[in-house]
Structures are given as structure tokens and as C-alpha cells.
Amino acid sequence: MLKPRFLRLTRPPFTLFEYSDAFGSSHYLPFPESALRFGRYQLSPSLYTFSTDLRTSTTISVLYISVVIYCNKINARERRPWAISRTKVFSNLVILHNLILTAFSAWTFAAMLKTLSSAWPDKQDELHMSRAADIVCHGGQFPGHESYAPRLKLIVWLFYLSKLYEPLDTVIILAKGRQASALHIYHHAGVIFWGCMGVRFINSASIIATLFNSVQHDCVAHPRSPLDQSFIDLASNHAILRR
């Protein structure tokens, strides 16, 4: 005779949500300090520590949501563009902003693709599939691939930093007198927090997201694509100023 089976729902153990290195400065720089040198400029390792502290990303996300909701209410009441949005300086800054995002996204995609291609195992290797999965899922931890992991982590971190810059998209929308949609707010606030998580706990999601999101920013033809928007702004710049 079969014994009756029961399903009991309980709370997960709190240890499941414990990350000993999620906060503070205990985490180390996952790439050589020399990688932070760009020409004559040297970034401080403390920038990595500060930017990848979950308290930083959480604070920025909460502040972003609060400020945008407040500005949305103002725009809903006033129903007119901000005065600065009708100036030539504003129009030129919008074009520059979109071109910066376009150029950086193109660099990110090229750098990520080049690094993955260089690390990709030979098909004759008996562990070809395992090594390929290791590169995509862990950034390259197998013997012989250790040199690629720091490079991938550097690219992912720099791409995460660009997400701290992208809220300027929202500023442009608000300055034109429009309201930022709930999806827009969720996207920008969420990508800051989860981008930080992807850098701190490197995984396949952060590598794949960086690779595809960077090329999507450049190639997907939609009104918010930086490349498309740059041409739209250039074409409409004169007409806007004449109004």
C-alpha cells in the first residue's frame, strides 16, 4: 500500500541570501591594476571597489526612481518642455550623448567578441564543449584560459559603468516635457543593480548580456537606438531651433 505524500512549503534558509563579500571593500580587483590605465590617465582601483559595492548601486537605483517619479509629476502638471530643451546647446549635447553611447557600445562588442574568439577552444580538443561552457559561464577558469578571465571582467565592469551614465536618456526625455514610462524607469534602475551583481558575481548572464546588449544598442533600428537617434537629432536640429 502506497503511503500518502505531503507537500510542505517552508521559508528558505537565510544562509541562501548571505553574501559575505557583497558589501564593503573586501573584494579584490579581478584584473591587473595596469588595465586601469588609458593612455595618460590612470583610474584608481578604489573606483572599482566603490562602484561594485551593492550599497552604491542600490542607493543610485533608489535615488533615480525617486527623482524621476517626482519629475514625472511636474511634467504631468506643467505639460510643456523645459526651457533648456529649446536651446542649441541642448540639441548638440543630445547628439554628443548618443554618439558617445554608440561608440562605446561598438567598442564593447568588438572587445568582448575579440576576447571570446581568442579564448575559444580548438574543436579537436576533447574537452571542447566543457572549455567553451567555462568561458561563457565563468569567464575562463580552466587551465590555459586564466589570462582571458581578467580581460572579460574588465570589459563587463566598464560596460556596467556605462549604465551609470545612461540615465541621461531619462533627463533628455524629461527635459522635452515628456514623462518617463514605468518600463523605462524599471529598465534603467534595474540594470544598475543587476549590472553590479553581474560584475561582483561574474556569470554567464553578465557575459552574454554585455555581448548582446552592446551590439543591440548599435544595430537594432528603433527610435531609442543611439545611432538612429543621433541621425534623427542631426536632421531635426535646425527645425527645433526655428520653432
C-alpha positions, 0 to 999 in steps of 0.5 A: 500500500502506497503511503500518502505524500505531503507537500510542505512549503517552508521559508528558505534558509537565510544562509541562501541570501548571505553574501559575505563579500557583497558589501564593503571593500573586501573584494579584490580587483579581478584584473591587473591594476595596469588595465586601469590605465588609458593612455595618460590617465590612470583610474584608481582601483578604489573606483572599482571597489566603490562602484561594485559595492551593492550599497552604491548601486542600490542607493543610485537605483533608489535615488533615480526612481525617486527623482524621476517619479517626482519629475514625472509629476511636474511634467504631468502638471506643467505639460510643456518642455523645459526651457533648456530643451529649446536651446542649441546647446541642448540639441548638440549635447543630445547628439554628443550623448548618443554618439558617445553611447554608440561608440562605446557600445561598438567598442564593447562588442568588438572587445568582448567578441575579440576576447571570446574568439581568442579564448575559444577552444580548438574543436579537436580538443576533447574537452571542447564543449566543457572549455567553451561552457567555462568561458561563457559561464565563468569567464575562463577558469580552466587551465590555459584560459586564466589570462582571458578571465581578467580581460572579460571582467574588465570589459563587463565592469566598464560596460556596467559603468556605462549604465551609470551614465545612461540615465541621461536618456531619462533627463533628455526625455524629461527635459522635452516635457515628456514623462518617463514610462514605468518600463523605462524607469524599471529598465534603467534602475534595474540594470544598475543593480543587476549590472553590479551583481553581474560584475561582483558575481561574474556569470554567464548572464553578465557575459552574454548580456554585455555581448548582446546588449552592446551590439543591440544598442548599435544595430537594432533600428528603433527610435531609442537606438543611439545611432538612429537617434543621433541621425534623427537629432542631426536632421531635426536640429535646425527645425527645433531651433526655428520653432 
